[in-house]
Amino acid sequence: MSDVFIRVCTNLRQAADQPSCAARGSGEILQALQRLAAGSGVAVEQSPCMGHCEHGPVVRTGPGGAFYHGITPAQLPALWTDVEKLAAK
């Protein structure tokens, strides 16, 4: 799975009235994915803004994977299943 990656947007917009992934809990998502991926060879990385602030937290898998919008900790097992399928290609 060494070519497979997960990127989590951790951008924080400074204006309180502007949505951002960090303000919506992307740090927690990043840490949970790092724990989930430990020892798997999947790279879990923080990412700058992906341009989907209104729909955060945003996670992208790759190569050739998908964007996940509004991801919650409860959705991480399903996301991980998708990552395993991506790695099997």
Secondary structure, 3 states (H helix, E strand, C coil): CCCCEEEEECCCCCCCCCCCCHHHCHHHHHHHHHHHHCCCCCEEEEECCCCCHHHCCEEEEECCCCEEECCCHHHHHHHHHHHHHHHHC
